[in-house]
Amino acid sequence: MIVINARVTVGDGQVARMKQAIADMERASRAEPGCLDYVFASEVSDPTIVRIVEKWESPEALRAHFATPHMAAFQAAMQKDPPAGMELKVYEVRESPLPTR
């Protein structure tokens, strides 16, 4: 499984201005083959920080995601109102049950 964890710094009102584009991106991405989860969330203690967490079945599913029309539309919306900063980490994860005592 591929997990993406992003921390995005946004300006005042930016999430509100991007609300429809974010909702469209979440909905369309979750409907893609190979998407296990896709969510945007604002931090409660600091609304200028948005977290994006994505889970994909495979690198191929993620590559296909980057080529979708909704990704292009979202990128275009972000370019009109770019974030102040972004940190992105990509992990390859193998699920394993936690040990029990």
C-alpha positions as CSV (number, residue, x, y, z in Angstrom):
1,M,0.0,0.0,0.0
2,I,1.2,3.5,-0.7
3,V,0.4,6.2,1.9
4,I,0.8,9.9,1.2
5,N,0.8,12.3,4.1
6,A,0.9,16.0,3.3
7,R,1.0,19.1,5.5
8,V,-0.2,22.2,3.6
9,T,0.1,25.7,4.9
10,V,-2.7,27.9,3.7
11,G,-3.6,31.6,4.0
12,D,-6.7,33.0,5.7
13,G,-9.9,32.0,3.9
14,Q,-8.1,29.8,1.4
15,V,-9.8,26.6,2.5
16,A,-13.2,28.3,2.2
17,R,-12.3,29.5,-1.3
18,M,-11.1,26.0,-2.3
19,K,-14.0,24.1,-0.5
20,Q,-15.8,23.0,-3.7
21,A,-12.5,22.0,-5.5
22,I,-11.4,20.0,-2.4
23,A,-14.8,18.3,-2.1
24,D,-14.8,17.4,-5.8
25,M,-11.2,16.1,-5.5
26,E,-12.0,13.9,-2.5
27,R,-15.2,12.5,-4.0
28,A,-13.6,11.7,-7.4
29,S,-10.4,10.3,-6.0
30,R,-12.3,8.0,-3.6
31,A,-14.2,6.6,-6.6
32,E,-10.9,5.7,-8.5
33,P,-9.8,2.0,-8.7
34,G,-7.1,1.4,-6.2
35,C,-8.0,4.3,-3.9
36,L,-8.4,3.1,-0.3
37,D,-8.9,6.5,1.3
38,Y,-8.5,10.2,0.4
39,V,-9.1,13.0,2.9
40,F,-8.4,16.6,3.6
41,A,-8.6,17.9,7.2
42,S,-7.9,21.2,8.8
43,E,-6.1,21.2,12.1
44,V,-8.3,22.2,15.0
45,S,-5.5,24.1,16.8
46,D,-4.3,25.9,13.6
47,P,-6.7,26.3,10.7
48,T,-3.9,27.5,8.4
49,I,-2.6,23.8,8.4
50,V,-4.4,21.3,6.2
51,R,-3.5,17.6,6.3
52,I,-4.0,15.4,3.2
53,V,-3.9,11.7,3.7
54,E,-4.2,9.3,0.8
55,K,-4.0,5.5,0.7
56,W,-3.5,3.6,-2.6
57,E,-3.4,-0.1,-3.3
58,S,-0.3,0.2,-5.5
59,P,2.1,2.6,-7.1
60,E,0.3,2.0,-10.4
61,A,-3.0,3.2,-8.9
62,L,-1.3,6.3,-7.7
63,R,0.3,7.0,-11.1
64,A,-3.1,6.6,-12.7
65,H,-4.6,9.1,-10.2
66,F,-2.1,11.7,-11.3
67,A,-3.3,11.4,-14.9
68,T,-7.0,12.0,-14.1
69,P,-9.1,15.0,-15.2
70,H,-10.1,15.8,-11.6
71,M,-6.4,16.0,-10.6
72,A,-5.8,18.4,-13.5
73,A,-8.8,20.5,-12.4
74,F,-7.6,20.5,-8.8
75,Q,-4.1,21.6,-9.8
76,A,-5.5,24.4,-11.9
77,A,-7.6,25.6,-8.9
78,M,-4.6,25.5,-6.6
79,Q,-2.5,27.5,-9.1
80,K,-5.1,30.3,-8.9
81,D,-4.8,30.4,-5.1
82,P,-1.5,28.6,-4.2
83,P,-0.7,27.5,-0.7
84,A,2.0,29.2,1.3
85,G,3.9,25.9,1.7
86,M,3.6,22.1,1.4
87,E,5.5,19.2,2.9
88,L,4.8,15.8,1.3
89,K,5.9,12.3,2.4
90,V,5.2,9.1,0.5
91,Y,5.4,5.8,2.3
92,E,5.2,2.2,1.1
93,V,3.4,0.3,3.8
94,R,2.8,-3.3,4.5
95,E,-0.2,-3.9,6.8
96,S,0.5,-6.1,9.8
97,P,-1.5,-6.7,12.9
98,L,-0.3,-5.1,16.1
99,P,1.2,-7.6,18.5
100,T,-1.0,-8.5,21.5
101,R,0.2,-9.3,24.9
